[in-house]
Every structure is written in structure tokens, then in C-alpha cells.
Amino acid sequence: MGLFDMFKGDSGQEMTPHLAFAISLIYMMAADGVIQNEEVGHLLSVLGGDDQGGSIGVGSQNKQLLDNALKYVQKNAPATFFEEATPILSDGQKMCILVNLTDSLLADGVADPQEQALFSQFLQAFNVTEERFAPFLEVIMLKNDRSVFTQPDHPKNKETITLATK
């Protein structure tokens, strides 16, 4: 144990997959320097509401999770986060984080260069290739493209198009 290890993880909580999930989303929200209402809404929706499934908002357990995640992000660079979180995450947890990050970065309709750069860092840290992630990106982009309902000539509306993964 190093002399200053006692200060590591000052959030008061050990790194867990759930904490890593919340931290990841906050890093992405802050990547472009502006936190949009859509991004906050996405964060709250994926963390969940009341612990008993009741009212909308952040329940007490998730409020603590969010508080710990915010403290961590304020004190640690993404590189430190990747070192701490990557070894404890399963492949499924990494992919869940990446899918939610993509949804978050597209929540305001624009994937800013800073967000794209941070997402690339997540892909690299999680050892996920762009090729592997491409089908997930296509689905999320379709999910967010409501013009398929308002534009009859939308490319995804052609009868020859069938959307599927391999």
C-alpha cells in the first residue's frame, strides 16, 4: 500500500460495476463542457427512480450512487477510472455502458468531437472494436431517428431494407 492510497476512492465507496456505470455516464455528459437537459434526463432514467418503483426522481440508494459518482468524476481523470473500473467489469457490463453512453451522447441530437473522442477512449479501454460496436450504434441511431415516421421517402422505409443483426 502506497503512502497516498488512503485517499484513493475518496467518494466513500469502493468501485463497483454500478458505480462505474454512473461515473461513465457523467463523464460523457460533461465531455463537451455543457450538460444538456436531455443528458440529465437520460442519466436519471437509466439510474432509475424511487427505490420502491414509485415516484419519478432519484431514490435514496441511487442518490447516494449519483453523489459518489459525481465526487469521483470531480477528483479523477478518465484514465484513472479506466484503470480502476475495467478489471471489475464483465463483457456484458462493458457493452451495457457503451450502449448507454451512445444513447447519452446522442440525446441532444449531436455527437460532439469531445464526446466522440471520449467514446473512443471507452472502446479502447474496454477492448471493444468499432466493428463489433457498429450494429449497436445502428440500432441506437434508428431508435433516435423519428423521421422514419414523418418522411415516407426515408432510406430506412424502403421495402428492400430489412434491419437485422447477424
C-alpha positions in Angstrom: 0.0 0.0 0.0 1.4 3.4 -1.0 1.5 6.4 1.2 -1.3 8.2 -0.5 -3.5 5.1 -1.3 -5.7 6.1 1.7 -7.0 9.0 -0.4 -7.9 6.9 -3.4 -11.6 6.5 -4.0 -12.5 9.4 -1.7 -16.1 9.0 -2.7 -16.5 6.8 0.3 -17.3 3.8 -1.8 -15.3 1.1 -3.5 -15.5 0.9 -7.3 -18.4 -1.4 -8.3 -19.9 -2.1 -11.7 -23.0 0.0 -10.8 -20.8 3.0 -9.7 -18.7 2.6 -12.9 -21.9 2.8 -14.9 -22.9 6.1 -13.3 -19.4 7.5 -13.5 -19.2 6.6 -17.2 -22.5 8.5 -17.9 -21.3 11.6 -16.0 -18.0 11.7 -17.9 -19.9 11.5 -21.2 -22.4 14.2 -20.1 -19.5 16.5 -19.2 -17.3 15.7 -22.2 -18.4 18.7 -24.3 -18.3 21.1 -21.4 -22.1 21.6 -21.4 -24.6 19.4 -19.6 -27.8 19.5 -21.6 -31.3 18.8 -20.1 -31.6 15.8 -22.4 -28.5 14.3 -20.9 -29.6 14.8 -17.3 -32.9 13.2 -18.2 -31.2 10.2 -19.8 -29.0 9.8 -16.7 -31.9 9.9 -14.3 -33.9 7.5 -16.5 -31.1 4.9 -16.7 -30.2 5.1 -13.0 -33.9 4.6 -12.1 -36.4 6.4 -10.0 -37.6 5.8 -6.4 -36.1 2.7 -4.8 -39.6 1.3 -4.4 -40.5 1.9 -8.0 -42.7 4.8 -7.1 -42.2 8.5 -8.0 -40.0 9.9 -10.7 -36.7 11.2 -9.5 -33.7 9.6 -7.9 -34.4 7.3 -5.0 -32.2 7.3 -1.9 -29.9 4.5 -3.0 -29.5 6.0 -6.4 -29.0 9.5 -5.0 -26.0 8.1 -3.0 -24.8 6.4 -6.1 -25.1 9.6 -8.1 -23.4 11.6 -5.3 -20.5 9.1 -5.2 -20.1 9.2 -9.0 -20.1 13.0 -9.1 -17.4 13.1 -6.3 -15.3 10.6 -8.2 -15.6 12.4 -11.6 -14.6 15.7 -9.9 -11.4 14.1 -8.5 -10.3 11.6 -11.2 -9.4 11.7 -14.8 -11.0 9.2 -17.2 -7.6 7.4 -17.4 -7.7 6.7 -13.7 -11.3 5.5 -14.0 -10.4 3.1 -16.8 -7.6 1.6 -14.7 -9.9 1.0 -11.7 -13.2 0.1 -13.5 -12.1 -2.0 -16.5 -10.8 -5.0 -14.5 -14.0 -5.4 -12.5 -16.5 -5.2 -15.4 -17.8 -8.2 -17.3 -18.1 -8.0 -21.0 -21.9 -7.6 -20.7 -21.4 -4.7 -18.3 -18.9 -3.0 -20.6 -21.3 -3.4 -23.6 -24.2 -2.0 -21.4 -22.1 1.0 -20.5 -21.1 1.6 -24.2 -24.7 1.3 -25.4 -25.9 3.8 -22.7 -23.0 6.1 -23.4 -24.0 6.2 -27.1 -27.6 6.9 -26.2 -26.5 9.7 -23.9 -24.1 11.3 -26.4 -26.9 11.3 -29.0 -29.5 12.5 -26.5 -29.1 16.1 -27.6 -29.0 15.2 -31.3 -25.3 15.9 -31.8 -22.2 13.8 -31.2 -19.7 16.5 -30.4 -16.0 15.8 -31.2 -15.1 15.7 -27.5 -17.9 13.2 -26.9 -16.7 11.1 -29.8 -13.1 11.2 -28.6 -14.1 10.1 -25.1 -16.3 7.3 -26.5 -13.2 6.1 -28.5 -11.3 6.0 -25.2 -14.0 3.9 -23.7 -13.9 1.5 -26.7 -10.2 1.2 -26.3 -10.2 0.8 -22.6 -12.9 -1.9 -22.8 -11.2 -3.6 -25.7 -14.2 -3.3 -28.0 -13.6 -2.7 -31.7 -15.6 -0.2 -33.7 -16.6 -3.1 -36.0 -18.0 -5.1 -33.0 -19.9 -2.0 -31.8 -21.3 -0.9 -35.2 -24.5 -2.9 -35.1 -25.3 -1.4 -31.6 -24.7 2.1 -33.0 -27.0 1.5 -35.9 -29.8 0.4 -33.7 -29.4 3.4 -31.3 -29.3 5.8 -34.3 -32.5 4.2 -35.6 -34.1 4.4 -32.2 -33.4 8.2 -32.1 -34.4 8.9 -35.7 -38.1 9.6 -35.5 -38.1 10.9 -39.1 -38.8 7.3 -40.2 -42.4 8.2 -39.2 -42.6 11.6 -40.8 -40.6 11.1 -44.1 -42.1 8.4 -46.3 -39.0 8.5 -48.5 -36.6 7.9 -45.6 -33.9 5.4 -46.7 -34.9 3.0 -43.8 -38.5 2.9 -45.1 -37.7 1.3 -48.4 -39.3 -2.1 -48.9 -35.9 -3.6 -49.9 -34.5 -2.7 -46.5 -34.6 -5.2 -43.7 -33.0 -4.3 -40.4 -31.3 -7.1 -38.6 -28.1 -8.1 -36.9 -26.0 -11.2 -37.8 
